[in-house]
Amino acid sequence: MRFVRQFDCHEAAIRAYVRRLIPSRIDADDVVQEVAVVLWEKLDDFDEEGNFRSWAFSIARFKALAWIRDKGRQNMVLDMDVVSTLADEAERDESDLERQRHALRSCLKKLPAEQRRLVANAYHRDARMEDLAASSGRSAAGFYQWLYRTRQILLECIQRQLASEANK
């Protein structure tokens, strides 16, 4: 149960971290699954007082680098030094990204339920904008314009929230 709570809490950050290193979403999903298996297998080695996210990131880094090394033999990926630099930057940026994700979740909650549903559906992997437009009673062009305005509203909300937190 301890693993499920910890992994569930940090899965989005782990997935985002891996996605910054692995170009393909499908391959990144495979790497995240491998990370989860290693975390589970090595859970007894994890210090309860430690930082689960940092520990998970270090394992994710090694798994991503192993994937890149293996794919590199096929000349399909970046040089390992470049990837290592990207991994370092991703780790440094993670706390900022987590604050931004938190602000986004908070701002999304402020939208009316129907708007929130449409925004979420627009970012679904299998989303078809034409279908979403029709279900919202808009033309495709009108839906794109609505989505653009809604994203602007969310961006402004996020910026206000982050600025408010910075002033505390």
FIMARTI-383123 format. One record per residue: z, x, y of N, C-alpha, C in turn; residue number from 1; residue in three letters. Coordinates in pm, whole numbers, plus 50000, padded with zeros to 5 digits. Example, Ala and Ser with C-alpha at 12.3 -4.5 7.8 and 13.67 -1.06 7.14 Angstrom:
# FIMARTI-383123
PT   nzz   nxx   nyy  cazz  caxx  cayy   czz   cxx   cyy  nr rest
PT 50780 51319 49431 50780 51230 49550 50780 51320 49670   1  ALA
PT 50708 51285 49775 50714 51367 49894 50787 51290 50003   2  SER
***
This chain:
# FIMARTI-383123
PT   nzz   nxx   nyy  cazz  caxx  cayy   czz   cxx   cyy  nr rest
PT 50000 50083 49881 50000 50000 50000 50000 50087 50126   1  MET
PT 50073 50197 50120 50081 50289 50234 49941 50338 50271   2  ARG
PT 49862 50374 50169 49727 50424 50194 49641 50316 50260   3  PHE
PT 49647 50196 50208 49565 50086 50260 49597 50062 50407   4  VAL
PT 49725 50060 50442 49763 50039 50583 49710 50151 50671   5  ARG
PT 49731 50274 50629 49687 50389 50710 49534 50392 50722   6  GLN
PT 49467 50378 50609 49321 50387 50612 49262 50271 50693   7  PHE
PT 49314 50153 50673 49264 50036 50747 49281 50055 50897   8  ASP
PT 49392 50111 50936 49420 50134 51077 49322 50235 51139   9  CYS
PT 49279 50332 51062 49198 50442 51116 49053 50444 51069  10  HIS
PT 49015 50347 50987 48880 50350 50930 48770 50349 51037  11  GLU
PT 48785 50269 51140 48680 50262 51244 48663 50397 51312  12  ALA
PT 48773 50465 51340 48765 50596 51404 48703 50699 51310  13  ALA
PT 48741 50694 51183 48685 50787 51084 48535 50763 51073  14  ILE
PT 48496 50637 51064 48354 50601 51053 48277 50648 51177  15  ARG
PT 48334 50627 51295 48267 50670 51419 48254 50822 51422  16  ALA
PT 48357 50890 51378 48355 51036 51374 48243 51086 51282  17  TYR
PT 48235 51030 51164 48132 51070 51067 47994 51036 51122  18  VAL
PT 47981 50920 51186 47850 50879 51241 47799 50975 51347  19  ARG
PT 47892 51042 51416 47848 51141 51516 47794 51266 51450  20  ARG
PT 47823 51287 51324 47780 51408 51255 47664 51384 51159  21  LEU
PT 47655 51263 51107 47554 51229 51006 47452 51134 51070  22  ILE
PT 47325 51170 51068 47226 51091 51142 47200 50951 51086  23  PRO
PT 47210 50933 50958 47176 50804 50898 47302 50722 50873  24  SER
PT 47297 50595 50911 47411 50505 50889 47444 50493 50740  25  ARG
PT 47342 50484 50658 47364 50471 50513 47431 50596 50458  26  ILE
PT 47381 50713 50499 47442 50838 50454 47584 50852 50508  27  ASP
PT 47605 50810 50632 47740 50817 50690 47835 50726 50612  28  ALA
PT 47788 50608 50573 47871 50518 50493 47909 50583 50360  29  ASP
PT 47814 50653 50299 47844 50723 50173 47949 50831 50195  30  ASP
PT 47937 50904 50304 48034 51010 50333 48172 50949 50358  31  VAL
PT 48178 50838 50430 48307 50773 50456 48371 50728 50325  32  VAL
PT 48291 50679 50232 48345 50642 50101 48402 50764 50029  33  GLN
PT 48331 50877 50038 48382 50999 49977 48513 51042 50044  34  GLU
PT 48520 51029 50174 48642 51062 50247 48757 50975 50199  35  VAL
PT 48732 50846 50184 48837 50754 50137 48888 50794 49999  36  ALA
PT 48797 50834 49912 48838 50875 49778 48927 51000 49785  37  VAL
PT 48886 51098 49865 48965 51221 49878 49101 51190 49940  38  VAL
PT 49103 51107 50043 49231 51070 50105 49323 51005 50003  39  LEU
PT 49267 50915 49923 49346 50848 49820 49400 50949 49718  40  TRP
PT 49311 51037 49671 49351 51135 49570 49456 51233 49622  41  GLU
PT 49450 51266 49749 49540 51366 49806 49654 51304 49886  42  LYS
PT 49674 51175 49875 49777 51107 49954 49915 51168 49934  43  LEU
PT 49944 51213 49813 50075 51273 49788 50093 51403 49865  44  ASP
PT 49983 51469 49904 49990 51592 49981 50012 51566 50130  45  ASP
PT 49992 51441 50173 50005 51407 50315 50151 51394 50352  46  PHE
PT 50189 51461 50460 50326 51454 50513 50340 51324 50591  47  ASP
PT 50435 51240 50550 50458 51109 50615 50476 51122 50766  48  GLU
PT 50531 51234 50810 50554 51254 50953 50429 51304 51024  49  GLU
PT 50326 51337 50947 50205 51392 51005 50116 51287 51067  50  GLY
PT 50005 51332 51123 49908 51246 51189 49796 51214 51089  51  ASN
PT 49796 51092 51038 49699 51051 50937 49557 51067 50990  52  PHE
PT 49534 51030 51114 49399 51037 51171 49348 51181 51173  53  ARG
PT 49431 51273 51217 49389 51414 51220 49361 51464 51079  54  SER
PT 49447 51428 50987 49428 51468 50848 49297 51410 50794  55  TRP
PT 49273 51283 50822 49150 51218 50776 49027 51281 50841  56  ALA
PT 49037 51315 50969 48925 51379 51038 48893 51514 50976  57  PHE
PT 48995 51589 50939 48968 51721 50880 48896 51704 50746  58  SER
PT 48936 51606 50667 48867 51581 50540 48726 51529 50567  59  ILE
PT 48713 51441 50665 48581 51388 50701 48489 51501 50748  60  ALA
PT 48544 51593 50822 48464 51707 50870 48410 51787 50752  61  ARG
PT 48497 51819 50656 48453 51896 50541 48350 51820 50458  62  PHE
PT 48371 51690 50441 48276 51610 50365 48141 51601 50438  63  LYS
PT 48146 51583 50569 48021 51576 50647 47948 51710 50644  64  ALA
PT 48022 51819 50657 47959 51951 50653 47899 51978 50515  65  LEU
PT 47967 51932 50409 47912 51949 50274 47783 51868 50260  66  ALA
PT 47782 51747 50313 47660 51665 50308 47548 51735 50384  67  TRP
PT 47580 51786 50502 47479 51853 50585 47429 51979 50515  68  ILE
PT 47520 52054 50454 47480 52175 50381 47382 52137 50270  69  ARG
PT 47416 52034 50195 47329 51992 50086 47194 51943 50137  70  ASP
PT 47194 51865 50244 47068 51816 50302 46993 51929 50372  71  LYS
PT 47068 52028 50422 47006 52141 50490 46914 52220 50400  72  GLY
PT 46943 52214 50272 46855 52281 50176 46718 52216 50176  73  ARG
PT 46714 52093 50223 46587 52021 50233 46530 52031 50375  74  GLN
PT 46594 52111 50461 46550 52130 50600 46542 52000 50677  75  ASN
PT 46640 51911 50657 46635 51781 50722 46742 51763 50828  76  MET
PT 46826 51862 50851 46939 51842 50941 46957 51959 51035  77  VAL
PT 47055 51943 51125 47085 52046 51223 47150 52168 51159  78  LEU
PT 47145 52278 51229 47211 52400 51188 47362 52375 51179  79  ASP
PT 47429 52440 51084 47572 52419 51062 47655 52453 51186  80  MET
PT 47617 52554 51263 47692 52588 51385 47685 52475 51486  81  ASP
PT 47570 52413 51497 47554 52300 51590 47641 52184 51544  82  VAL
PT 47639 52157 51416 47719 52047 51362 47868 52076 51381  83  VAL
PT 47908 52199 51361 48048 52236 51380 48090 52214 51526  84  SER
PT 48004 52250 51616 48032 52226 51759 48042 52077 51787  85  THR
PT 47950 51998 51730 47956 51853 51747 48086 51796 51690  86  LEU
PT 48130 51848 51576 48254 51801 51515 48373 51832 51606  87  ALA
PT 48374 51951 51663 48483 51988 51755 48486 51894 51875  88  ASP
PT 48369 51867 51931 48362 51778 52047 48402 51636 52010  89  GLU
PT 48362 51592 51892 48398 51457 51847 48548 51443 51834  90  ALA
PT 48614 51544 51783 48760 51538 51771 48826 51535 51909  91  GLU
PT 48775 51614 52003 48831 51615 52138 48810 51480 52208  92  ARG
PT 48695 51417 52182 48661 51291 52249 48729 51170 52186  93  ASP
PT 48784 51186 52067 48834 51070 51992 48940 50991 52066  94  GLU
PT 49034 51056 52134 49139 50978 52202 49079 50894 52315  95  SER
PT 48981 50948 52386 48913 50870 52490 48838 50753 52429  96  ASP
PT 48770 50779 52320 48695 50672 52254 48788 50563 52201  97  LEU
PT 48903 50602 52149 48998 50503 52099 49048 50415 52213  98  GLU
PT 49077 50473 52330 49118 50393 52447 49005 50298 52487  99  ARG
PT 48882 50346 52482 48768 50261 52517 48751 50148 52417 100  GLN
PT 48768 50177 52287 48758 50072 52186 48868 49968 52206 101  ARG
PT 48988 50015 52237 49100 49923 52260 49068 49833 52380 102  HIS
PT 49018 49894 52488 48982 49816 52607 48870 49716 52575 103  ALA
PT 48772 49757 52496 48664 49666 52458 48719 49547 52380 104  LEU
PT 48806 49573 52282 48864 49462 52205 48939 49366 52298 105  ARG
PT 49014 49422 52391 49089 49340 52486 48994 49257 52574 106  SER
PT 48888 49319 52622 48793 49249 52708 48714 49144 52630 107  CYS
PT 48681 49173 52507 48612 49073 52424 48697 48949 52406 108  LEU
PT 48828 48967 52391 48917 48853 52374 48918 48762 52496 109  LYS
PT 48881 48816 52611 48880 48737 52734 48754 48649 52745 110  LYS
PT 48654 48678 52664 48533 48597 52665 48559 48464 52595 111  LEU
PT 48490 48358 52636 48499 48233 52560 48452 48257 52416 112  PRO
PT 48506 48179 52324 48480 48199 52181 48330 48203 52148 113  ALA
PT 48252 48114 52206 48109 48109 52176 48038 48236 52223 114  GLU
PT 48074 48284 52343 48016 48409 52393 48054 48526 52301 115  GLN
PT 48179 48529 52262 48230 48636 52174 48151 48634 52042 116  ARG
PT 48128 48516 51988 48053 48503 51863 47910 48555 51879 117  ARG
PT 47844 48516 51988 47707 48560 52010 47699 48712 52029 118  LEU
PT 47792 48767 52102 47793 48913 52123 47813 48983 51989 119  VAL
PT 47910 48937 51911 47936 48998 51781 47813 48988 51691 120  ALA
PT 47750 48873 51690 47632 48853 51607 47515 48940 51652 121  ASN
PT 47504 48965 51782 47396 49048 51834 47406 49191 51782 122  ALA
PT 47526 49234 51747 47545 49371 51699 47558 49378 51547 123  TYR
PT 47538 49266 51482 47541 49266 51336 47418 49340 51284 124  HIS
PT 47434 49411 51177 47327 49495 51122 47198 49417 51099 125  ARG
PT 47208 49295 51051 47088 49217 51019 47050 49118 51129 126  ASP
PT 47100 49142 51249 47077 49047 51359 46929 49037 51393 127  ALA
PT 46886 48913 51413 46752 48886 51464 46770 48815 51598 128  ARG
PT 46729 48882 51702 46752 48830 51837 46686 48695 51858 129  MET
PT 46570 48674 51795 46502 48546 51810 46588 48432 51755 130  GLU
PT 46651 48458 51640 46738 48356 51579 46861 48330 51666 131  ASP
PT 46919 48438 51718 47036 48422 51805 47000 48347 51932 132  LEU
PT 46884 48380 51987 46838 48312 52109 46824 48162 52081 133  ALA
PT 46761 48130 51970 46741 47989 51937 46874 47919 51916 134  ALA
PT 46968 47984 51848 47098 47920 51823 47179 47903 51950 135  SER
PT 47146 47981 52052 47217 47969 52180 47146 47876 52277 136  SER
PT 47028 47827 52236 46952 47738 52322 46876 47811 52431 137  GLY
PT 46851 47940 52411 46779 48021 52510 46649 48072 52450 138  ARG
PT 46558 48111 52538 46439 48183 52493 46484 48325 52458 139  SER
PT 46398 48400 52391 46433 48538 52357 46458 48618 52485 140  ALA
PT 46371 48603 52584 46389 48676 52710 46519 48633 52779 141  ALA
PT 46546 48503 52776 46670 48453 52836 46793 48505 52765 142  GLY
PT 46784 48516 52632 46897 48568 52555 46921 48715 52587 143  PHE
PT 46814 48793 52593 46828 48934 52629 46892 48950 52767 144  TYR
PT 46850 48866 52862 46908 48872 52997 47055 48833 52992 145  GLN
PT 47090 48729 52918 47229 48687 52903 47312 48798 52841 146  TRP
PT 47258 48861 52735 47329 48969 52667 47351 49087 52762 147  LEU
PT 47250 49118 52842 47262 49227 52940 47375 49195 53039 148  TYR
PT 47376 49075 53093 47481 49037 53189 47619 49038 53124 149  ARG
PT 47627 48993 53001 47755 48991 52931 47804 49134 52907 150  THR
PT 47713 49223 52872 47752 49364 52853 47800 49424 52985 151  ARG
PT 47736 49386 53094 47780 49436 53225 47922 49387 53257 152  GLN
PT 47947 49260 53227 48081 49203 53248 48184 49279 53164 153  ILE
PT 48150 49305 53038 48241 49380 52950 48262 49522 53001 154  LEU
PT 48156 49586 53047 48168 49723 53098 48261 49727 53219 155  LEU
PT 48244 49633 53311 48330 49629 53429 48475 49603 53390 156  GLU
PT 48497 49515 53294 48632 49485 53245 48694 49611 53183 157  CYS
PT 48616 49682 53101 48665 49804 53037 48700 49908 53142 158  ILE
PT 48613 49926 53239 48638 50025 53344 48764 49991 53423 159  GLN
PT 48784 49862 53454 48906 49821 53525 49030 49849 53441 160  ARG
PT 49021 49814 53312 49138 49835 53224 49170 49983 53210 161  GLN
PT 49069 50066 53192 49093 50211 53178 49148 50269 53308 162  LEU
PT 49096 50223 53420 49147 50270 53549 49292 50228 53568 163  ALA
PT 49323 50105 53527 49461 50055 53537 49554 50139 53452 164  SER
PT 49510 50173 53330 49593 50256 53241 49611 50396 53297 165  GLU
PT 49507 50449 53362 49515 50585 53419 49613 50590 53536 166  ALA
PT 49630 50477 53606 49719 50472 53721 49864 50450 53684 167  ASN
PT 49891 50425 53556 50029 50400 53513 50108 50527 53504 168  LYS
***
